[in-house]
């Protein structure tokens, strides 16, 4: 009987390295030999026991890159040996009302990799073919993994906005998401403002492509953005509701605040701030094929994540490193 190893988690932070039977993929699925898996803040849903039933073991991880080693019945577009990625959205069903209208991101019958189905803290993973992302030759597995979640989150948010090239676009938070958002905004032709607490990240923000830097600890970011003429768009990556609240007044008329960093704390917005046609919206992630656009853009424009690489056998330690906020800026587990 062939087996593979995986890190299961139950309860809160109860990791266990286990050996499982290696099974064939089901109809519409493929089996992937994992090479790398990024460690993401969303992994906390599984690791911290924020699932419906945390007593049931789950394998975390949704920034997966590997090679298909077996194809299940009914899969024709994917083949053994294909390099693929698997992100948080584990593959749309194609049958629900939202899928029928082309809204695959919000499919109601879509597994969440590493949260509702097993993820990539393992040597193998099985996934729906509709969730697979083709990995371009210009990216190594370690480079591609964080782009499958952090990268698509900021890239897709910027592709949804209504802003002309040269417009002032602000990226709030220069961390795991924001350091990619600054690169994306620069390569898309915007005047980029980086917003972070303190001056420590000012030099890095400039190297990443920011034209302006606002220290939100020393200045009201909304007022500072108004002095620059007002932002057409602000991408809020820092998962902190109160830090997002003053950003609204920094928008130009009809400007957009796009929230991509989840927070358990509410935003406070005064209704007069909305009267100039300002908009607040959220952006989750993108579909598998949009993720391919994201990866191809990254190859063409040289967008890369700053990674700390650790062996997958140290997954619990890697998760703690990510949660500490000390990583610069993504942690990637290498399996192969």
JOQUIVEN-V251214 format. One record per pair of residues at least 4 apart in sequence whose C-alpha atoms are under 7 Angstrom apart, sorted by the first residue. I is the first residue (numbers start at 1). J is the second residue. Records with the same first field share a line. If there is no record, write none. Layout:
BEGIN
I: J  J
END
This chain:
BEGIN
1: 21
2: 21  22
3: 19  20  21  22
4: 19  20  21  22  123  124
5: 17  18  19  20  122  123
6: 17  18  19  59  121  122  123
7: 15  16  17  18  59  121  122
8: 15  16  17  18  57  58  59
9: 13  14  15  16  47  57  58  59
10: 14  15  49  54  55  56  57  58
11: 48  49  54  55
12: 47  48  49
13: 47  48
15: 316
25: 29  30  31  71  72  126
26: 72  73
27: 72  73  74
28: 72  73  74  75  128  129
29: 71  72  75  126  127  128  129
30: 68  70  71  72  126  127  128  129
31: 68  69  70  71  124  125  126  127
32: 66  67  68  69  124  125  126
33: 66  67  68  69  123  124  125
34: 64  65  66  67  120  122  123  124  125  335
35: 65  66  141  334  335  336
36: 64  65  66  141  142  145  332  333  334  335
37: 61  62  63  64  65  120  121  145  332  333  334
38: 61  63  64  145  146  331  332  333
39: 43  61  319  322  331  332
43: 47  60  61
44: 48
45: 49  50  51  115
46: 50  51  60  115
49: 54
50: 54
58: 114  115  117  118
59: 114  118  119  120  121
60: 114  115  118  119  120  121
61: 113  114  119  120  121
62: 86  87  88  113  114  119  120
63: 86  87  145  146  148  149
64: 85  86  87  120  145
65: 84  85  86  141  145
66: 83  84  85
67: 81  82  83  84
68: 79  80  81  82  83
69: 80  81
70: 80
71: 75  79  80
78: 82
83: 134  135
84: 132  133  134  135
85: 132  133  134  135
86: 90  131  132  133
87: 113  148  149
88: 112  113  149
89: 110  111  112  113  131
90: 110  111  112  113  127  128  131
91: 110  111  128  129  130  131
92: 104  107  109  110  130  131
93: 107  109  110
94: 99  100
95: 99  100
96: 100  107  108
97: 101
98: 102  103  104  106  107
99: 103  104  107
103: 107
104: 287
105: 286  287
111: 116  117
112: 116  117
113: 117  118  119
114: 118  119  120
119: 125
120: 125
121: 312  315
123: 335
131: 288
132: 288
133: 288  289  291  292
134: 292
136: 296
138: 299
139: 143  144  299
140: 144
141: 145
142: 332
143: 304  305
144: 148
146: 150  151  305  330
147: 151  152  295
148: 152  291
149: 153
150: 154  176  177
151: 155  180
152: 156  285  286  291  294
153: 157  260  284  285
154: 158  177  181
155: 159  181  184  294
156: 160  285  286
157: 161  258  283
163: 167  232
165: 189  190
166: 189  190  191
167: 190  191  232
168: 190  191  192  231  232
169: 190  191  192  193  231  232  233  234
170: 192  193  194  231  233  234  235
171: 178  181  182  193  194  195  234  235  236
172: 178  194  195  196  235  236  237  238
173: 178  195  196  236  237  238
174: 178  179  196
175: 179  329
176: 329  330
177: 181  237
178: 182  237
179: 183
180: 184  305
181: 185
182: 186  192  194  208  209  210
183: 187  208  209  303
184: 188
185: 189  190  192
186: 190  191  192  209
187: 301
191: 211
192: 210  211  212
193: 210  211  212  213
194: 205  210  212  213  214
195: 213  214  215  216
196: 214  215  216
197: 215  216  217
198: 215  216  217
199: 215
201: 205
202: 206  213
203: 207
204: 208
205: 209  210
206: 210  211
214: 221
215: 219
216: 220  221
219: 224
220: 224
221: 225  246  247  250
222: 226  246  247  248  249  250
223: 227  250
224: 228
225: 229  230  231  250
226: 230  250
230: 250  251  252
231: 250  251  252  255
232: 251  252  255  256
233: 251  255  256  257
234: 256  257  258
235: 257  258  259
236: 244  258  259  260  261
237: 259  260  261
238: 261
239: 261  262  263
240: 244  263  265
241: 245  263  265  266  267
242: 266  267
244: 267
245: 267  268  269
248: 257  273
249: 273
251: 255  256  278
253: 276  277  278
254: 276  277  278  279
255: 278  279
256: 278  279  280
257: 279  280  281
258: 280  281  282  283
259: 281  282  283
260: 282  283  284
274: 278  279
286: 290  291
287: 291
288: 292
289: 293
290: 294
291: 295
292: 296
293: 297
294: 298
295: 299
296: 300
297: 301
298: 302  303  304
299: 303
306: 328  329  330
307: 328  329  330  331  332
308: 327  328  330  331  332
309: 331  332  333  334
310: 314  318  332  333  334
311: 333  334  335
312: 333  334  335
314: 318
315: 319  333
316: 320
317: 321
318: 322  331
319: 323
320: 324
321: 326  327
322: 326  327  331
327: 331
END
